[in-house]
Amino acid sequence: MTGTNPTIAGGAPAPETASSAPGGLVKSVVALDRVVIRLAGDSGDGMQLTGNRFTSETASFGNDLSTLPNFPAEIRAPTGTLPGVSSFQLHFADHDIMTPGDAPDVLVAMNPAALRANLADLPGGGLLIVDSDEFTPRNLAKVGYATNPLEDGSLEGWQVVSVPLTSMTLDALADSGLGKKEAERSKNMFTLGLLSWMYHRPTEGTIRFLERQFRRKPEIAAANIAAFRAGFNYGETTEAFAVSYEVKPAPMAPGVYRNISGTRPWPWASSPRGSGRDFRCSSAPTRSPRRRTSCTSCPGTRPSASGRSRPRTRSRASAPRSARPSAARSA
């Protein structure tokens, strides 16, 4: 690791506190007001999933946040090339923020292509975490590196931490019964575990997610959970990371927060609180179309006597003339 100044891995630093890791290793905890992290890798490295899980745990922790996923082309580029790089940027803080951040404070590069495509956005002195196992001559040649940037001194302007993510993931899953190719797919969970330790993110939600996501493939779920825990333990025990960072929850105004999708947000927001009525929108999916209800705030609806809402219907007399049956038709 080149450079040990912890203040560049986020916003304004606060006084350090010491914490002891297993084995007597003392590590410092630095409080920051904000952090911008960018995860970058090949389109098959699971960067979007990793970013989404880190975002979910950050939200449950109480930080204010903003994200910026960056997807490659739908036509998948060859592995390890620049057009196939996928990234996910997350900005989280202990105060209100409005953007996903102009530049990352921390860049995680899973291969040489991810490094070359994103290094220009990382300010000098920023923290750079790379998977050293992927910096092979073949992968370097794909993106135009004549020499290995981890060895030629071209990265001296940044804090570089070379972590053999792939090989450590394989070691952690040696007894899982999975093949090498399947086991390598869990290296994004190893990375997520490492970042979860670095920024004191909760871990229970991710473990429950993996159990639910791969409930039909328990061996895959167990492998991902093992890799996740291995990454967390690596951060806690290795000397490569002498500092972890803490971003306190952001203050939030009291109120009722709901996870609402589809056509529900507008009816929930505009309906009178505590009216005791059913505010489901008529276009919201229900089990039976005949039992659909609509909120009192939607145009063309009215509450029923039972307190529920139902669509407002026209009588035959009030129907437009063009809609009335003619004498010829009735005859």
MARLUMRO-289177 format. One record per residue: residue number from 1; residue in one letter; chain; z, y, x negated of N, C-alpha, C in turn. Coordinates in steps of 0.05 Angstrom, whole numbers, plus 5000, padded with zeros to 4 digits. Atoms other than C-alpha are relative to their C-alpha. Layout:
# MARLUMRO-289177
NUM;a;A;Z;Y;X;Z;Y;X;Z;Y;X
...
This chain:
# MARLUMRO-289177
1;m;A;5000;4976;4983;5000;5000;5000;5000;5025;4982
2;t;A;5001;4975;5016;4979;5066;4968;5011;5023;5016
3;g;A;4987;4978;4987;5024;5122;4986;5022;4990;5018
4;t;A;4977;5009;4984;5092;5118;5022;5010;5022;5018
5;n;A;4991;4978;4984;5097;5184;5059;4998;4992;5030
6;p;A;5002;5009;4973;5115;5164;5131;4992;5021;5020
7;t;A;5004;4978;4980;5103;5232;5163;4971;5001;5010
8;i;A;5028;4998;4991;5027;5223;5168;4993;4980;5022
9;a;A;5006;5021;4980;5031;5164;5216;5006;5009;5028
10;g;A;4995;4989;4973;5041;5209;5276;5004;5029;5000
11;g;A;4995;4972;4997;5066;5276;5298;5022;5010;4982
12;a;A;4978;4988;5017;5124;5318;5272;5022;4980;4996
13;p;A;4979;5020;5005;5175;5273;5238;5027;5011;5004
14;a;A;4972;4993;4998;5249;5273;5249;5015;4986;4978
15;p;A;4985;5014;5021;5305;5251;5203;4999;4970;5003
16;e;A;5002;5029;5000;5302;5178;5183;5027;4988;5005
17;t;A;4977;5017;4997;5351;5125;5203;4994;4973;4988
18;a;A;5004;5026;5014;5361;5059;5168;5006;4977;5019
19;s;A;4995;5025;4985;5356;4990;5199;4996;4977;4980
20;s;A;5002;5023;5018;5366;4923;5166;4984;4978;5013
21;a;A;5016;5023;4991;5316;4867;5173;5012;4974;4990
22;p;A;4990;5025;5010;5330;4793;5163;4995;4997;4970
23;g;A;5002;5003;5028;5342;4776;5091;5011;5024;4984
24;g;A;4988;4978;5013;5378;4841;5076;4981;5023;4993
25;l;A;5019;4979;5005;5315;4884;5073;5006;5024;5018
26;v;A;4993;4976;4985;5333;4955;5094;4974;5016;5004
27;k;A;5023;4984;4993;5278;4993;5131;5007;5025;5015
28;s;A;4995;4974;4987;5274;5064;5155;4986;5002;5027
29;v;A;5012;4995;4974;5260;5086;5226;4996;5030;5002
30;v;A;5006;4972;4998;5225;5153;5233;4992;5007;5029
31;a;A;5006;4991;4972;5224;5189;5300;4977;5020;4999
32;l;A;5024;4983;4998;5157;5221;5318;4998;5011;5028
33;d;A;5004;4990;4973;5137;5264;5377;4973;4991;5012
34;r;A;5026;5010;4990;5066;5235;5383;4987;4983;4979
35;v;A;5015;5017;5018;5020;5183;5353;4972;4994;5012
36;v;A;5027;5008;4992;4944;5169;5357;4992;4976;4984
37;i;A;5007;5026;5013;4924;5097;5342;4972;4993;5009
38;r;A;5026;5010;4994;4853;5071;5338;4997;4971;4990
39;l;A;5005;5028;5007;4838;4996;5339;4970;4996;4999
40;a;A;5029;5004;5003;4769;4978;5314;4994;4973;4988
41;g;A;5008;5027;5010;4734;4912;5303;4973;4993;5012
42;d;A;5025;5010;4989;4675;4870;5321;5003;4996;5031
43;s;A;4999;5002;4971;4657;4863;5395;5014;4975;5009
44;g;A;4986;5025;4993;4688;4793;5394;5028;4999;4990
45;d;A;4973;5000;5011;4754;4813;5362;5022;5006;5020
46;g;A;4980;4995;4979;4789;4831;5427;5014;5026;4997
47;m;A;4987;4974;5004;4803;4904;5411;5006;5013;5027
48;q;A;4995;4989;4974;4798;4924;5484;5025;4988;5013
49;l;A;4976;5014;4990;4849;4872;5505;5025;5009;4985
50;t;A;4977;4991;5016;4895;4891;5448;5008;5028;5007
51;g;A;4994;4973;4992;4890;4964;5466;5012;5002;5027
52;n;A;4990;5000;4973;4902;4951;5539;5029;4990;5001
53;r;A;4973;5011;5000;4964;4910;5525;5020;5020;4987
54;f;A;4983;4980;5013;4992;4962;5477;5004;5024;5019
55;t;A;4998;4978;4981;4978;5015;5530;5019;4993;5022
56;s;A;4982;5008;4978;5014;4976;5584;5029;5000;4992
57;e;A;4972;4999;5010;5076;4967;5542;5009;5028;4994
58;t;A;4993;4972;5005;5074;5040;5522;5007;5014;5026
59;a;A;4994;4988;4974;5071;5060;5595;5026;4991;5011
60;s;A;4975;5011;4990;5128;5014;5614;5024;5011;4984
61;f;A;4979;4988;5017;5168;5044;5556;5007;5028;5009
62;g;A;4995;4973;4989;5160;5113;5588;4986;5022;4986
63;n;A;5014;4978;5013;5114;5151;5541;4977;5010;5017
64;d;A;5024;4989;4988;5061;5198;5566;4976;4991;4982
65;l;A;5021;5011;5016;4993;5172;5544;4972;5007;5011
66;s;A;5028;4997;4992;4917;5178;5545;4984;4982;4982
67;t;A;5015;5020;5015;4866;5127;5523;4970;5007;5000
68;l;A;5029;4996;5003;4793;5126;5500;4988;4974;4990
69;p;A;5014;5025;5009;4758;5057;5500;4972;5007;4992
70;n;A;5028;4996;5010;4692;5055;5462;4987;4973;4997
71;f;A;5013;5026;4999;4647;4997;5479;4973;5000;4985
72;p;A;5027;5002;5012;4586;4973;5440;4979;4996;5022
73;a;A;5022;5005;4981;4518;4961;5473;5004;4974;5014
74;e;A;4998;5025;4985;4514;4908;5527;4986;4977;4986
75;i;A;5013;5021;5016;4464;4870;5484;5016;4997;4974
76;r;A;4981;5003;5022;4513;4842;5433;4985;5000;4974
77;a;A;5012;4998;5027;4495;4862;5362;5010;4976;4983
78;p;A;4991;5021;5018;4500;4812;5305;5029;5005;4990
79;t;A;4972;4998;5008;4571;4798;5283;5002;5014;4973
80;g;A;4994;4986;5025;4598;4845;5230;4981;5023;4994
81;t;A;5018;4977;5005;4545;4900;5238;5011;5025;5014
82;l;A;4991;4975;4990;4555;4973;5254;4996;5003;5030
83;p;A;5003;4996;4971;4524;4972;5324;5018;4983;5017
84;g;A;4983;5017;4985;4572;4917;5345;5030;5008;4999
85;v;A;4972;4992;5003;4636;4956;5329;5011;5010;5027
86;s;A;4986;4992;4976;4684;4964;5388;5027;5011;4992
87;s;A;4975;4987;5007;4744;5010;5387;5016;5008;5025
88;f;A;4982;4991;4978;4803;5031;5430;5020;5020;4988
89;q;A;4982;4979;5010;4841;5096;5418;5022;5006;5020
90;l;A;4977;4994;4982;4910;5110;5447;5016;5023;4988
91;h;A;4983;4978;5007;4949;5175;5444;5025;4999;5018
92;f;A;4975;5000;4984;5022;5171;5466;5020;5018;4987
93;a;A;4982;4979;5009;5078;5221;5461;5025;5001;5016
94;d;A;4975;4996;4985;5147;5242;5483;4999;5025;5018
95;h;A;5004;4976;4984;5117;5301;5521;4973;4997;5014
96;d;A;5025;5001;4985;5058;5316;5567;4976;5003;4980
97;i;A;5024;4998;5016;4990;5304;5534;4976;4999;5019
98;m;A;5024;4998;4983;4920;5317;5562;4976;4986;4989
99;t;A;5024;5012;5012;4872;5283;5514;5007;4975;4984
100;p;A;4995;5024;5016;4865;5217;5476;5002;5006;4970
101;g;A;4997;4993;5029;4869;5255;5410;4973;5005;4987
102;d;A;5025;4994;5014;4816;5286;5366;4995;4981;4977
103;a;A;5003;5018;5023;4829;5241;5306;5024;4982;4999
104;p;A;4977;5019;5001;4872;5179;5295;5019;5006;4977
105;d;A;4980;5000;5022;4936;5179;5255;5001;4973;4986
106;v;A;5000;5027;5010;4930;5104;5246;4974;4987;5008
107;l;A;5024;5015;4995;4866;5064;5240;5004;4971;4992
108;v;A;4999;5029;5006;4866;4988;5245;4971;4990;5000
109;a;A;5027;5009;5003;4800;4961;5218;5000;4970;4995
110;m;A;5000;5029;5001;4787;4887;5230;4979;4989;4981
111;n;A;5021;5009;5018;4725;4883;5185;4987;5024;4986
112;p;A;5013;4977;5014;4682;4926;5138;4984;5018;5018
113;a;A;5016;4983;4982;4637;4949;5195;5018;5019;5015
114;a;A;4982;4982;4986;4697;4977;5233;5010;5022;4981
115;l;A;4991;4980;5019;4721;5012;5170;4979;5021;4995
116;r;A;5021;4980;5006;4654;5044;5155;4994;5017;5024
117;a;A;5007;4985;4976;4642;5066;5227;5022;5020;5008
118;n;A;4978;4983;4991;4711;5099;5235;5015;5015;4978
119;l;A;4984;4988;5021;4737;5119;5167;4997;5031;4999
120;a;A;5005;4971;5001;4705;5189;5172;5018;5015;5019
121;d;A;4983;4987;4981;4750;5204;5232;5029;5000;4993
122;l;A;4972;5002;5009;4815;5186;5196;5006;5022;4980
123;p;A;4994;4979;5019;4845;5248;5164;5012;4989;4974
124;g;A;4988;5007;5026;4866;5246;5091;5029;4995;5002
125;g;A;4972;5008;4999;4933;5212;5082;5007;4983;5024
126;g;A;4995;5017;4977;4926;5173;5147;5006;4971;4992
127;l;A;4993;5028;5004;4951;5102;5153;4976;4982;5007
128;l;A;5023;5018;4996;4896;5049;5146;5009;4972;4996
129;i;A;4993;5029;5001;4910;4976;5162;4974;4984;5003
130;v;A;5025;5015;5001;4854;4928;5145;5006;4970;4998
131;d;A;4999;5029;5003;4843;4853;5151;4985;4993;4974
132;s;A;5013;5005;5026;4830;4836;5078;4984;4975;4999
133;d;A;5016;5025;5000;4804;4767;5095;4971;5004;5008
134;e;A;5027;4995;4991;4742;4797;5127;4983;5015;4980
135;f;A;5015;4984;5020;4722;4837;5065;4987;4981;4980
136;t;A;5014;5019;5017;4677;4782;5038;4973;5013;4991
137;p;A;5025;4988;5009;4613;4796;4999;4979;5001;5022
138;r;A;5020;5001;4978;4570;4776;5059;5005;5022;5020
139;n;A;4994;4979;4981;4606;4822;5107;4997;5028;4988
140;l;A;5003;4974;5013;4606;4879;5057;4970;5008;4998
141;a;A;5028;4995;5002;4531;4872;5047;4987;5008;5027
142;k;A;5011;4994;4974;4518;4876;5122;5001;5029;5007
143;v;A;4997;4972;4993;4542;4947;5125;4995;5019;4977
144;g;A;5009;4983;5022;4517;4972;5058;5021;5006;4979
145;y;A;4980;4996;5021;4580;4967;5015;4991;4985;4974
146;a;A;5007;5013;5025;4559;4953;4942;5024;4987;4987
147;t;A;4975;5011;5011;4631;4940;4922;5021;5000;5022
148;n;A;4978;5002;4980;4695;4923;4959;5016;5026;5000
149;p;A;4985;4974;4999;4727;4990;4981;5030;4996;4996
150;l;A;4972;5006;5004;4795;4956;4978;5007;4998;4970
151;e;A;4995;5005;5028;4787;4947;4903;4987;5021;4982
152;d;A;5014;4981;5017;4741;5003;4877;5013;5028;4999
153;g;A;4986;4975;5001;4790;5060;4889;4989;5021;5019
154;s;A;5012;4980;4982;4748;5095;4943;5018;5007;5023
155;l;A;4982;4994;4978;4806;5093;4992;5026;5012;4991
156;e;A;4975;4989;5010;4857;5128;4949;5011;5024;5016
157;g;A;4991;4977;4984;4860;5187;4997;5015;4992;5025
158;w;A;4987;5009;4976;4892;5144;5051;5022;4980;4993
159;q;A;4980;5021;5003;4953;5100;5059;4987;4973;5009
160;v;A;5015;5025;4994;4920;5031;5055;5020;4976;4999
161;v;A;4984;5025;4999;4956;4967;5077;4980;4978;5005
162;s;A;5018;5023;4998;4914;4905;5064;5017;4976;5010
163;v;A;4985;5022;4988;4939;4849;5109;4980;4977;5006
164;p;A;5018;5023;4994;4907;4779;5110;5005;4990;5029
165;l;A;4995;5006;4972;4908;4778;5186;4990;4972;5008
166;t;A;5012;5025;4992;4861;4719;5194;5015;4976;4989
167;s;A;4987;5023;5013;4894;4672;5144;5029;4997;5010
168;m;A;4973;5002;4990;4964;4689;5169;5001;4989;5028
169;t;A;5001;5011;4973;4943;4675;5240;4995;4970;5000
170;l;A;5005;5029;5003;4915;4608;5219;5025;4985;4991
171;d;A;4975;5012;5009;4980;4592;5183;5020;4998;5023
172;a;A;4981;5000;4977;5021;4611;5245;4992;4979;5021
173;l;A;5009;5019;4980;4978;4565;5288;4992;4973;4988
174;a;A;5008;5025;5014;4972;4507;5239;5008;4976;5017
175;d;A;4991;5022;4985;5011;4462;5286;4992;5002;5030
176;s;A;5007;4996;4972;4979;4486;5351;4980;4979;5010
177;g;A;5020;5019;4992;4924;4433;5351;4973;5012;5006
178;l;A;5026;4986;4995;4869;4485;5358;4983;4999;4975
179;g;A;5018;4999;5023;4808;4486;5314;5001;5028;4987
180;k;A;4999;4975;5015;4797;4540;5262;4988;5023;5016
181;k;A;5013;4979;4985;4749;4580;5305;5016;5010;5023
182;e;A;4983;4992;4977;4794;4580;5366;5025;5014;4991
183;a;A;4976;4987;5010;4855;4597;5324;4995;5028;4990
184;e;A;5006;4974;5011;4821;4656;5292;4998;5021;5023
185;r;A;5002;4982;4978;4811;4687;5361;5027;5013;5007
186;s;A;4974;4990;4994;4886;4699;5364;5009;5021;4980
187;k;A;4991;4980;5019;4887;4748;5306;5004;5027;5012
188;n;A;4994;4974;4987;4884;4806;5354;5028;5001;5011
189;m;A;4972;5001;4991;4951;4782;5382;5019;5003;4976
190;f;A;4984;4995;5024;4978;4780;5311;5002;5030;4994
191;t;A;5001;4971;5004;4956;4852;5303;5017;5015;5021
192;l;A;4984;4987;4979;4987;4871;5370;5030;4996;4994
193;g;A;4972;5004;5007;5053;4840;5348;5009;5018;4978
194;l;A;4993;4982;5022;5052;4879;5283;5003;5029;5010
195;l;A;4998;4972;4990;5039;4945;5319;5024;5003;5019
196;s;A;4977;4999;4982;5092;4928;5371;5026;5004;4984
197;w;A;4977;4996;5017;5142;4923;5315;5000;5028;4988
198;m;A;5001;4974;5014;5118;4986;5280;5009;5023;5018
199;y;A;4995;4978;4981;5126;5029;5343;5020;4992;5022
200;h;A;4977;5007;4983;5184;4993;5377;4991;4997;5029
201;r;A;5009;5005;4973;5143;4971;5437;5013;4975;5012
202;p;A;4989;5024;4988;5171;4921;5488;4981;4977;4997
203;t;A;5016;5024;5005;5146;4850;5480;5001;4981;5024
204;e;A;4998;5019;4978;5168;4814;5544;4976;5001;5018
205;g;A;5023;4997;4982;5111;4842;5586;4975;4987;4989
206;t;A;5023;5012;5012;5058;4818;5537;5002;4969;5001
207;i;A;4997;5029;4998;5087;4748;5535;4995;4990;5028
208;r;A;5005;5008;4972;5088;4744;5611;4970;5002;5007
209;f;A;5029;4997;4995;5016;4770;5612;4984;4976;4989
210;l;A;5015;5022;5012;4992;4716;5564;5005;4974;5015
211;e;A;4994;5025;4984;5028;4661;5604;4984;5000;5026
212;r;A;5015;4998;4974;4995;4686;5668;4970;4999;4995
213;q;A;5029;4999;5006;4926;4699;5637;4989;4973;4994
214;f;A;5010;5026;5009;4920;4630;5607;5017;4977;5012
215;r;A;4983;5020;4987;4962;4591;5657;4985;4973;5003
216;r;A;5015;5025;4998;4905;4540;5664;4994;4987;4973
217;k;A;5004;5010;5028;4901;4532;5588;5026;5005;4985
218;p;A;4974;4995;5013;4973;4526;5565;5000;5000;4970
219;e;A;5001;5000;5029;4953;4510;5494;4990;5026;4989
220;i;A;5010;4974;5009;4915;4576;5488;5022;5021;5004
221;a;A;4978;4981;4995;4973;4614;5519;5021;4997;4978
222;a;A;4979;5004;5021;5022;4582;5469;4990;5010;4973
223;a;A;5010;4991;5025;4976;4598;5411;5000;5031;4998
224;n;A;5000;4971;5000;4969;4671;5430;5028;5012;4998
225;i;A;4972;4991;5001;5044;4679;5441;5011;4995;4972
226;a;A;4991;5005;5027;5057;4646;5373;4989;5020;4980
227;a;A;5012;4980;5018;5009;4693;5338;5012;5027;5005
228;f;A;4987;4974;4994;5040;4753;5374;5027;5001;4987
229;r;A;4974;5000;5012;5109;4734;5352;4999;4999;4969
230;a;A;5003;5000;5029;5085;4719;5281;4994;5027;4989
231;g;A;5006;4973;5009;5056;4789;5275;5024;5018;5002
232;f;A;4975;4984;4998;5121;4820;5300;5019;4993;4978
233;n;A;4982;5008;5021;5162;4779;5251;4990;5008;4972
234;y;A;5011;4991;5026;5114;4796;5194;5008;5029;4995
235;g;A;4992;4972;5004;5126;4870;5205;5029;5003;4994
236;e;A;4971;4997;5003;5201;4859;5207;5009;4990;4973
237;t;A;4990;5012;5024;5205;4818;5143;4984;5008;4975
238;t;A;5016;4994;5024;5148;4842;5097;5009;5026;4987
239;e;A;4994;4975;5014;5158;4895;5044;4977;5019;5001
240;a;A;5023;4982;4999;5089;4924;5057;5005;5022;5020
241;f;A;4993;4979;4980;5118;4962;5117;5029;5005;4998
242;a;A;4972;4992;5004;5181;4996;5096;5010;5019;5021
243;v;A;4993;4980;4980;5180;5044;5154;4989;4992;5027
244;s;A;5010;5003;4973;5175;5036;5229;5004;5027;5014
245;y;A;5000;4974;4987;5166;5093;5279;5009;4998;5029
246;e;A;4989;4999;4973;5199;5113;5344;4990;5025;5014
247;v;A;5009;4978;4983;5169;5156;5399;5016;4997;5026
248;k;A;4983;5003;4977;5219;5169;5454;4985;5004;5026
249;p;A;5014;4997;4974;5200;5166;5528;4997;5030;5007
250;a;A;5005;4973;4992;5171;5229;5558;5015;5005;5027
251;p;A;4987;4993;4974;5210;5265;5614;4979;5000;5022
252;m;A;5017;5001;4977;5179;5252;5682;5014;5011;5024
253;a;A;4988;4989;4976;5191;5289;5747;5007;4978;5019
254;p;A;4993;5021;4981;5227;5248;5800;4980;4999;5023
255;g;A;5019;5004;4979;5184;5219;5854;4994;4971;5004
256;v;A;5008;5027;4994;5152;5157;5882;4973;4995;4987
257;y;A;5024;5006;5014;5099;5126;5836;4990;4973;5009
258;r;A;5011;5025;4991;5053;5072;5862;4974;4994;4985
259;n;A;5025;5009;5012;4997;5032;5832;4981;4994;5023
260;i;A;5018;5002;4976;4943;5044;5885;4971;5001;4990
261;s;A;5028;5001;5008;4870;5027;5879;4982;5003;5025
262;g;A;5019;4999;4978;4807;5034;5920;5002;5025;5017
263;t;A;4999;4978;4982;4811;5077;5982;5028;5008;5008
264;r;A;4973;4994;4992;4886;5079;5985;5012;5025;4990
265;p;A;4985;4977;5011;4906;5138;5940;5000;5024;5019
266;w;A;5000;4976;4983;4883;5193;5988;5017;4997;5025
267;p;A;4982;5002;4977;4917;5165;6051;5029;5000;4992
268;w;A;4972;5000;5008;4981;5152;6013;5010;5028;4993
269;a;A;4992;4974;5009;4982;5221;5983;5002;5020;5023
270;s;A;5001;4980;4979;4965;5259;6047;5015;4993;5025
271;s;A;4986;5008;4976;5004;5219;6099;5028;5010;5000
272;p;A;4972;4989;4999;5071;5247;6123;5019;4979;4992
273;r;A;4980;5019;5010;5128;5214;6087;5021;4994;5021
274;g;A;4979;5008;4982;5177;5175;6128;4993;4999;5029
275;s;A;5008;4999;4972;5136;5175;6192;5002;4972;5012
276;g;A;4998;5026;4989;5143;5100;6199;4975;4987;5009
277;r;A;5026;5011;4991;5069;5088;6210;4987;4985;4977
278;d;A;5016;5015;5019;5020;5043;6176;4977;5018;4990
279;f;A;5019;4981;5010;4977;5086;6130;4977;4986;4985
280;r;A;5023;5013;5013;4926;5034;6108;4974;5011;5010
281;c;A;5026;4989;4993;4856;5061;6107;4983;4979;5014
282;s;A;5016;5019;4985;4806;5030;6155;4980;4985;4982
283;s;A;5019;5013;5018;4760;5014;6096;5014;4982;4980
284;a;A;4986;5017;5018;4814;4978;6058;4997;4971;5008
285;p;A;5004;5028;4992;4805;4902;6055;5024;4988;5013
286;t;A;4979;5014;4986;4846;4861;6104;4991;4972;5005
287;r;A;5007;5028;4994;4848;4789;6125;4981;4998;5023
288;s;A;5017;5002;4976;4815;4801;6192;4989;5028;5006
289;p;A;5011;4974;4993;4766;4858;6208;5010;5011;5026
290;r;A;4991;4991;4974;4793;4860;6279;5028;5013;4998
291;r;A;4973;4989;5003;4862;4878;6253;5001;5023;4980
292;r;A;5000;4978;5018;4841;4935;6209;5014;5024;5013
293;t;A;4987;4976;4991;4882;4998;6216;4991;5023;4982
294;s;A;5008;4977;5016;4869;5068;6191;5023;5020;5000
295;c;A;4978;4982;5003;4915;5123;6168;4995;5024;5018
296;t;A;5002;4978;4982;4930;5183;6211;4987;5024;4988
297;s;A;5013;4978;5013;4901;5229;6159;4970;4997;4998
298;c;A;5028;5004;5002;4832;5198;6161;4986;5012;5024
299;p;A;5014;4988;4977;4781;5235;6204;4991;4978;5019
300;g;A;5009;5019;4980;4765;5200;6270;5020;4978;5006
301;t;A;4980;5020;4995;4831;5162;6276;5023;5012;5016
302;r;A;4977;4991;4986;4893;5167;6319;5021;4978;5000
303;p;A;4980;5021;4999;4960;5132;6321;5002;4986;5026
304;s;A;4997;5015;4976;4971;5078;6371;5029;5003;5011
305;a;A;4974;4997;4988;5031;5073;6417;5021;4985;4984
306;s;A;4981;5016;5015;5063;5021;6372;5007;5013;4973
307;g;A;4994;4987;5026;5064;5070;6314;4979;4995;4979
308;r;A;5022;5005;5018;5003;5040;6280;4977;5019;5005
309;s;A;5023;4983;4997;4938;5076;6271;4976;4983;5006
310;r;A;5024;5014;4993;4872;5055;6301;4976;5019;5001
311;p;A;5023;4983;4999;4801;5081;6299;4996;5013;5027
312;r;A;5006;4986;4976;4783;5133;6350;4973;4992;5011
313;t;A;5025;5009;4988;4729;5107;6398;4990;5019;5021
314;r;A;5012;4983;4979;4681;5144;6444;4997;4984;5026
315;s;A;5006;5012;4974;4677;5130;6518;4971;5000;5006
316;r;A;5028;5001;4994;4611;5115;6550;4990;5027;5010
317;a;A;5008;4974;4989;4610;5182;6586;4996;5021;4978
318;s;A;5002;4981;5022;4619;5220;6520;4980;4992;4979
319;a;A;5019;5009;5020;4567;5180;6482;4975;5018;5001
320;p;A;5024;4984;5000;4504;5217;6461;4979;4988;5019
321;r;A;5020;5008;4980;4446;5215;6512;4982;4978;4989
322;s;A;5018;5020;5012;4403;5175;6463;5013;4973;4999
323;a;A;4987;5026;5002;4456;5121;6461;5004;4987;5028
324;r;A;4995;5011;4974;4461;5113;6538;4976;4982;5008
325;p;A;5022;5017;4991;4420;5057;6569;4983;5014;5022
326;s;A;5017;4987;4981;4360;5083;6608;4997;4982;5025
327;a;A;5003;5015;4976;4342;5062;6679;4981;4977;4996
328;a;A;5019;5021;5005;4284;5022;6654;5013;4976;4986
329;r;A;4986;5021;5014;4329;4984;6607;5019;4985;5018
330;s;A;4981;5013;4982;4382;4971;6660;4986;4983;5021
331;a;A;5015;5015;4980;4328;4948;6708;4990;4974;4987
